């Protein structure tokens, strides 16, 4: 069916539907034109979308009362409110029209043409649009035509934000599909942002909107449209591959956008899940490490490289890392968990001698005797914490002194044992030799009484 662009036009001052006075043209699309108009009943400015003339289709729209009421009942701050949907019969032919909230500001398409949008602003926009889509999907409505031109940017209501996004035309495709306002068989939506299932001719669902939104967010961040070329080239490309998502966007964005643009609709997150993840990105709760530095969220992996997180070590068994020596702060002395560290006072030279076991690289560090206190033993103390040491009481000399004492004591003990053994075991007195039986009996007697 052929539509006439002229038939969809309205001159300034024209009264549409007996209520809406046309003021100026906002924009024109393939099958409708949008005007700034004045609602003369309520005295407010509105956006009037006037479709091309078609008597049969206008009559079908008139019968869709329940659908119009459903769309008009949807209320969210990121949705352009639908005020009215009706048919104008003032001209030569009936023309369907929609009356919507007027948003003073550019479209996202116009904003992207100027420069890429800051990631923080894109995250806030994703929260708003995600929640708005959740409100739409919960009513069983699918937008079917999410694109930058359908996201209007009003003035920000709070500081720190560039704009306030609003999703427009969320009911247009729904009504068009219900009333067949377009030629039968015509693909509803914009080719550059359609999902793979839409490109295949399958019926779109809520997941289709998620895919389209993913492409819109990607374009907002990079300034580059994911699928370019002719309609056939663009539709064919997404059937064989996903969009190119640069790693420079950061792991969180790459992970979210990859999930939203998954080939399988069942693998895509819901609109509310998208909003939740975007809120985490916006608040800074999620880290911004690259994929090669950290594992996917929810995998239970360690913290990303370069973060301030540290891994606790067992003080009794873990060896100290060599890199500890490079730290500016003193290294804490590791004490044995079994017994407290014994500190020998220099004023008590006659204290019992401690035996030192061979060094075990896996054992805890013990304080050496002679140290005045259990102060940190780092070799790299800061200048303000370093105290001069007396060479006469230095640690190496203390160690050598105790070793010499131990050796001397061991020698003295050994000599004492030898002397004591000689005194305790004197030689038995020799007896004169006696011949005969008497001598034999005398030897037997000596053997019996000998110790």
C-alpha positions as CSV (number, residue, x, y, z in Angstrom):
1,X,0.0,0.0,0.0
2,X,1.5,3.4,-0.9
3,X,1.6,6.2,1.6
4,X,1.6,9.8,0.6
5,X,3.9,12.1,2.5
6,X,1.8,15.0,1.5
7,X,-1.2,13.3,3.0
8,X,0.5,13.2,6.4
9,X,1.4,16.9,6.4
10,X,-0.4,19.6,8.4
11,X,0.1,23.3,8.1
12,X,0.8,25.5,11.1
13,X,-2.5,26.6,12.7
14,X,-4.4,23.4,11.5
15,X,-6.6,21.9,14.2
16,X,-6.3,18.2,14.5
17,X,-9.0,16.1,16.2
18,X,-10.8,19.3,17.0
19,X,-8.4,19.9,19.9
20,X,-4.7,20.1,18.9
21,X,-3.5,23.2,17.2
22,X,-0.4,22.6,15.0
23,X,2.4,25.1,15.7
24,X,5.6,23.8,14.0
25,X,7.2,20.7,12.5
26,X,9.6,18.8,14.7
27,X,10.6,16.0,12.4
28,X,9.4,13.7,9.6
29,X,9.8,10.0,9.2
30,X,8.9,7.5,6.5
31,X,5.2,7.2,7.5
32,X,4.5,10.0,9.9
33,X,5.4,13.5,10.9
34,X,5.8,14.9,14.4
35,X,4.6,18.4,15.2
36,X,4.7,20.7,18.2
37,X,1.1,21.4,19.0
38,X,-1.1,23.1,21.6
39,X,-3.7,21.2,23.5
40,X,-6.5,23.8,23.5
41,X,-8.5,21.9,26.0
42,X,-5.8,21.8,28.7
43,X,-3.5,24.6,27.5
44,X,-0.4,22.6,27.3
45,X,2.2,21.9,24.6
46,X,2.2,18.4,23.2
47,X,4.0,16.3,20.5
48,X,1.5,15.4,17.8
49,X,2.4,12.4,15.6
50,X,0.3,12.5,12.4
51,X,0.3,9.4,10.2
52,X,-0.2,9.3,6.5
53,X,-3.8,9.1,5.2
54,X,-5.4,5.7,5.1
55,X,-9.1,5.3,5.7
56,X,-9.0,1.5,6.4
57,X,-6.1,1.8,8.8
58,X,-7.6,4.8,10.6
59,X,-10.8,2.8,11.2
60,X,-8.7,-0.1,12.6
61,X,-7.0,2.3,15.0
62,X,-10.3,3.6,16.2
63,X,-11.3,0.1,17.2
64,X,-8.1,-0.5,19.3
65,X,-9.5,1.2,22.4
66,X,-8.2,-1.3,24.9
67,X,-4.6,-1.1,23.5
68,X,-4.7,2.7,23.6
69,X,-5.9,2.7,27.2
70,X,-3.1,0.2,28.1
71,X,-0.4,2.3,26.6
72,X,-1.8,5.5,28.1
73,X,-1.8,3.9,31.6
74,X,2.0,3.2,31.6
75,X,3.8,5.7,33.8
76,X,7.5,6.0,34.3
77,X,9.8,9.0,34.4
78,X,11.8,7.6,31.5
79,X,8.8,7.0,29.3
80,X,7.3,9.6,27.0
81,X,3.7,9.6,28.2
82,X,1.0,8.9,25.7
83,X,-1.9,11.3,26.1
84,X,-4.2,10.4,23.3
85,X,-4.7,8.3,20.2
86,X,-7.4,9.0,17.7
87,X,-8.4,9.7,14.1
88,X,-8.7,13.1,12.5
89,X,-11.7,13.4,10.2
90,X,-11.5,17.1,9.4
91,X,-9.7,16.6,6.1
92,X,-10.5,14.9,2.9
93,X,-9.2,11.6,4.3
94,X,-9.1,10.2,7.8
95,X,-5.7,10.4,9.5
96,X,-4.6,8.5,12.6
97,X,-2.7,10.5,15.1
98,X,-1.0,10.1,18.5
99,X,-0.6,12.8,21.1
100,X,2.4,12.5,23.4
101,X,4.4,14.3,26.1
102,X,6.6,17.0,24.5
103,X,10.3,16.7,25.5
104,X,12.3,19.8,25.0
105,X,15.7,18.6,23.8
106,X,17.6,16.7,21.2
107,X,17.5,13.0,20.4
108,X,20.3,10.6,21.4
109,X,21.1,10.3,17.7
110,X,21.8,14.0,17.5
111,X,23.9,13.9,20.7
112,X,26.0,11.0,19.4
113,X,26.7,12.9,16.2
114,X,28.4,15.6,18.3
115,X,30.6,13.3,20.4
116,X,30.6,10.1,22.4
117,X,28.7,10.1,25.6
118,X,30.6,9.8,28.9
119,X,30.5,6.2,30.3
120,X,29.1,7.6,33.6
121,X,26.2,9.3,31.8
122,X,25.6,6.2,29.7
123,X,25.4,4.1,32.8
124,X,22.7,6.5,34.3
125,X,20.8,6.5,31.0
126,X,20.9,2.7,31.0
127,X,19.4,2.6,34.5
128,X,16.5,4.9,33.4
129,X,15.8,3.1,30.1
130,X,16.2,-0.3,31.6
131,X,13.6,0.5,34.3
132,X,11.3,2.0,31.6
133,X,11.5,-1.1,29.5
134,X,10.8,-3.2,32.5
135,X,7.5,-1.3,33.0
136,X,6.6,-1.8,29.3
137,X,7.5,-5.5,29.3
138,X,5.6,-6.2,32.5
139,X,2.5,-5.1,30.6
140,X,3.2,-7.5,27.8
141,X,4.2,-4.8,25.4
142,X,7.4,-4.9,23.2
143,X,8.8,-1.7,21.9
144,X,10.3,-3.3,18.7
145,X,12.0,-0.1,17.5
146,X,14.6,1.0,20.1
147,X,17.1,3.3,18.4
148,X,19.0,6.5,19.3
149,X,16.3,8.6,17.5
150,X,13.7,7.2,19.8
151,X,15.5,8.3,23.0
152,X,14.8,11.9,23.7
153,X,17.1,13.9,26.0
154,X,15.4,16.4,28.2
155,X,17.1,18.9,30.5
156,X,18.7,17.3,33.6
157,X,16.8,17.7,36.8
158,X,19.8,17.2,39.1
159,X,23.4,18.4,39.1
160,X,26.0,16.1,37.8
161,X,23.9,14.9,34.9
162,X,24.0,16.0,31.3
163,X,20.5,15.1,30.3
164,X,17.3,13.2,31.3
165,X,16.5,10.4,28.9
166,X,13.0,9.4,27.8
167,X,12.1,6.5,25.7
168,X,9.6,7.6,22.9
169,X,7.4,5.7,20.6
170,X,7.1,2.7,22.9
171,X,3.5,2.2,21.8
172,X,3.8,3.1,18.2
173,X,5.1,-0.2,16.9
174,X,2.6,-2.0,19.1
175,X,-0.3,-0.1,17.6
176,X,1.1,-0.3,14.1
177,X,1.4,-4.1,14.4
178,X,-2.1,-4.4,16.0
179,X,-3.9,-2.2,13.4
180,X,-1.7,-3.1,10.4
181,X,-1.0,0.6,9.7
182,X,1.8,-0.4,7.5
183,X,2.0,-2.6,4.4
184,X,1.6,-6.3,5.2
185,X,5.0,-8.0,5.4
186,X,6.9,-4.8,6.2
187,X,9.6,-5.2,8.8
188,X,8.8,-3.1,11.8
189,X,11.9,-1.4,13.2
190,X,15.1,0.1,12.0
191,X,17.5,-2.3,10.3
192,X,20.6,-1.1,12.1
193,X,19.2,-2.0,15.5
194,X,17.1,-5.1,14.9
195,X,17.8,-8.3,16.8
196,X,18.8,-11.5,15.0
197,X,15.4,-13.0,15.5
198,X,13.7,-9.9,14.0
199,X,16.1,-10.1,11.1
200,X,15.0,-13.8,10.6
201,X,11.4,-12.7,10.5
202,X,10.5,-14.2,13.8
203,X,8.1,-12.5,16.2
204,X,10.0,-10.1,18.5
205,X,9.9,-10.5,22.3
206,X,11.2,-8.6,25.3
207,X,14.7,-10.0,24.6
208,X,14.6,-8.3,21.2
209,X,14.4,-4.9,22.9
210,X,17.3,-5.8,25.1
211,X,19.4,-6.6,22.0
212,X,18.5,-3.3,20.4
213,X,19.2,-1.4,23.5
214,X,22.7,-3.0,23.7
215,X,23.5,-1.7,20.2
216,X,22.3,1.8,21.2
217,X,24.5,1.8,24.3
218,X,27.5,0.5,22.4
219,X,27.1,3.3,19.8
220,X,26.7,5.9,22.6
221,X,30.1,4.8,24.1
222,X,32.1,4.4,20.9
223,X,30.3,6.8,18.5
224,X,30.3,4.0,15.9
225,X,27.3,2.0,14.7
226,X,27.8,-1.7,15.2
227,X,26.3,-2.9,11.9
228,X,26.7,-0.6,8.9
229,X,26.0,-1.0,5.1
230,X,22.9,-1.6,3.3
231,X,19.8,-3.2,4.9
232,X,20.7,-6.6,3.6
233,X,24.3,-6.3,4.7
234,X,23.4,-5.0,8.1
235,X,20.8,-7.7,8.7
236,X,23.0,-10.5,7.4
237,X,26.0,-9.5,9.5
238,X,24.2,-9.9,12.9
239,X,23.0,-13.4,11.9
240,X,26.6,-14.6,11.7
241,X,28.4,-12.6,14.4
242,X,28.0,-10.4,17.3
243,X,28.9,-6.7,17.5
244,X,32.5,-5.7,18.0
245,X,32.8,-4.5,21.6
246,X,36.3,-3.0,22.3
247,X,38.0,-4.0,25.5
248,X,38.9,-0.4,26.1
249,X,35.4,0.1,27.4
250,X,36.3,-1.9,30.5
251,X,35.4,-5.3,31.7
252,X,32.0,-4.4,33.2
253,X,30.7,-2.7,30.0
254,X,32.1,-5.4,27.8
255,X,30.5,-8.1,29.9
256,X,27.1,-6.3,30.0
257,X,27.0,-5.5,26.3
258,X,28.1,-9.0,25.3
259,X,25.2,-10.5,27.4
260,X,22.7,-8.0,26.0
261,X,23.7,-8.8,22.4
262,X,23.9,-12.6,22.7
263,X,22.7,-14.5,19.6
264,X,20.4,-16.6,21.8
265,X,17.5,-14.5,23.1
266,X,17.2,-16.7,26.2
267,X,20.8,-15.8,27.2
268,X,20.1,-12.1,27.4
269,X,19.4,-10.4,30.7
270,X,16.0,-8.9,31.5
271,X,15.4,-5.2,31.4
272,X,15.5,-5.0,35.2
273,X,18.8,-7.0,35.4
274,X,20.3,-4.6,32.9
275,X,19.2,-1.6,35.1
276,X,20.7,-3.3,38.2
277,X,24.1,-3.9,36.6
278,X,24.2,-0.4,35.1
279,X,23.4,1.0,38.6
280,X,26.5,-0.9,40.0
281,X,28.6,0.5,37.2
282,X,27.3,4.0,37.9
283,X,27.9,3.8,41.6
284,X,31.4,2.5,41.1
285,X,30.6,-0.8,43.0
286,X,32.0,-2.8,40.2
287,X,35.7,-2.6,39.3
288,X,36.9,-1.4,35.9
289,X,39.6,-4.0,35.3
290,X,40.1,-5.5,31.9
291,X,38.9,-9.0,31.2
292,X,42.5,-10.4,31.3
293,X,43.0,-9.1,34.8
294,X,40.0,-10.5,36.5
295,X,37.5,-13.4,36.2
296,X,33.8,-12.9,35.4
297,X,31.6,-11.7,38.1
298,X,30.1,-14.3,40.3
299,X,32.9,-16.8,39.5
300,X,34.4,-16.6,43.0
301,X,37.8,-15.7,41.6
302,X,40.3,-13.4,43.3
303,X,40.3,-9.7,43.2
304,X,41.5,-8.0,40.0
305,X,45.2,-7.3,39.6
306,X,46.4,-4.0,40.9
307,X,43.7,-3.7,43.5
308,X,44.3,-2.9,47.1
309,X,43.1,-6.3,48.2
310,X,45.7,-8.6,49.8
311,X,45.8,-12.3,50.5
312,X,46.2,-13.1,54.3
313,X,49.1,-15.5,55.1
314,X,49.3,-17.9,58.1
315,X,51.8,-16.2,60.4
316,X,53.2,-19.6,61.6
317,X,53.8,-21.3,58.3
318,X,53.8,-18.9,55.4
319,X,57.3,-17.9,54.1
320,X,57.9,-14.2,53.8
321,X,57.9,-12.8,50.3
322,X,61.1,-11.3,49.1
323,X,59.2,-8.3,48.0
324,X,58.5,-7.5,51.6
325,X,61.9,-6.0,51.9
326,X,60.9,-3.2,49.5
327,X,58.0,-2.0,51.7
328,X,58.4,1.3,53.5
329,X,56.8,0.1,56.7
330,X,58.7,-2.3,59.1
331,X,58.1,-6.0,58.8
332,X,56.3,-7.4,61.8
333,X,58.1,-10.1,63.7
334,X,56.4,-13.5,63.3
335,X,56.2,-15.3,66.5
336,X,55.5,-19.0,67.0
337,X,51.9,-19.8,67.8
338,X,52.9,-22.6,70.2
339,X,55.0,-20.6,72.7
340,X,55.6,-16.9,73.4
341,X,58.9,-15.4,72.2
342,X,61.5,-15.4,74.9
343,X,63.6,-12.2,75.1
344,X,66.9,-12.5,77.0
345,X,67.9,-9.3,78.8
346,X,71.5,-8.2,78.3
347,X,71.7,-7.5,82.1
348,X,71.5,-11.2,82.8
349,X,74.5,-12.9,81.3
350,X,74.1,-15.9,83.5
351,X,70.7,-16.8,82.2
352,X,70.2,-20.4,81.0
353,X,71.6,-21.0,77.6
354,X,69.1,-21.6,74.7
355,X,69.8,-24.2,72.1
356,X,69.2,-23.0,68.6
357,X,67.7,-25.4,66.1
358,X,68.8,-25.3,62.4
359,X,66.9,-22.7,60.5
360,X,63.7,-23.9,58.8
361,X,62.5,-21.7,55.9
362,X,58.9,-22.6,56.7
363,X,59.0,-21.9,60.5
364,X,58.1,-18.7,62.2
365,X,60.8,-16.1,62.9
366,X,62.1,-16.0,66.5
367,X,63.7,-13.1,68.3
368,X,67.4,-13.8,68.8
369,X,68.8,-13.6,72.4
370,X,70.3,-10.3,73.4
371,X,67.7,-8.1,71.6
372,X,66.4,-5.5,74.0
373,X,62.8,-5.6,72.9
374,X,60.5,-7.3,70.3
375,X,60.8,-4.3,67.9
376,X,60.3,-4.9,64.1
377,X,63.4,-6.4,62.5
378,X,63.0,-5.0,59.0
379,X,66.2,-4.2,57.3
380,X,64.5,-1.2,55.7
381,X,63.4,1.0,58.5
382,X,62.4,4.5,57.8
383,X,64.9,7.2,58.8
384,X,62.8,8.5,61.6
385,X,62.5,5.1,63.2
386,X,66.2,4.0,62.7
387,X,68.2,4.3,66.0
388,X,72.0,4.2,66.2
389,X,73.4,0.9,67.4
390,X,76.5,0.5,69.7
391,X,79.1,-1.6,67.9
392,X,80.0,-3.2,71.2
393,X,76.5,-4.6,71.6
394,X,75.8,-5.4,67.9
395,X,73.8,-8.5,67.1
396,X,76.7,-10.3,65.2
397,X,79.0,-9.9,68.2
398,X,76.3,-11.1,70.6
399,X,75.9,-14.2,68.5
400,X,79.6,-15.0,68.4
401,X,79.9,-14.4,72.1
402,X,77.1,-16.9,72.9
403,X,78.6,-19.5,70.4
404,X,82.0,-19.3,72.1
405,X,80.3,-19.7,75.6
406,X,78.4,-22.8,74.3
407,X,81.6,-24.3,72.9
408,X,83.6,-23.6,76.1
409,X,80.9,-25.1,78.2
410,X,80.8,-28.2,76.0
411,X,84.5,-28.6,76.3
412,X,84.5,-28.3,80.0
413,X,81.6,-30.8,80.4
414,X,83.5,-33.3,78.2
415,X,86.7,-33.0,80.2
416,X,84.8,-33.3,83.4
417,X,83.1,-36.5,82.2
418,X,86.5,-38.0,81.2
419,X,88.1,-37.2,84.5
420,X,85.2,-38.5,86.5
421,X,85.2,-41.7,84.6
422,X,88.9,-42.2,85.4
423,X,88.4,-41.6,89.1
424,X,85.3,-43.8,89.4
425,X,86.8,-46.9,87.7
426,X,90.3,-47.5,89.2
427,X,92.4,-50.4,88.1
428,X,92.0,-53.6,90.2
429,X,95.1,-54.3,92.4
430,X,97.3,-57.0,90.9
431,X,97.8,-60.2,93.0
432,X,100.8,-62.5,93.2
433,X,100.7,-65.5,91.0
434,X,99.9,-68.7,92.9
435,X,100.3,-72.1,91.3
436,X,98.1,-75.2,91.6
437,X,94.6,-75.6,92.7
438,X,94.9,-72.7,95.2
439,X,95.7,-70.4,92.4
440,X,92.7,-71.5,90.4
441,X,90.4,-71.0,93.3
442,X,91.9,-67.6,94.1
443,X,91.2,-66.4,90.5
444,X,87.6,-67.7,90.6
445,X,87.1,-65.8,93.9
446,X,88.5,-62.6,92.4
447,X,86.2,-62.9,89.4
448,X,83.1,-63.3,91.7
449,X,83.9,-60.2,93.9
450,X,85.1,-58.0,91.0
451,X,82.5,-55.3,90.0
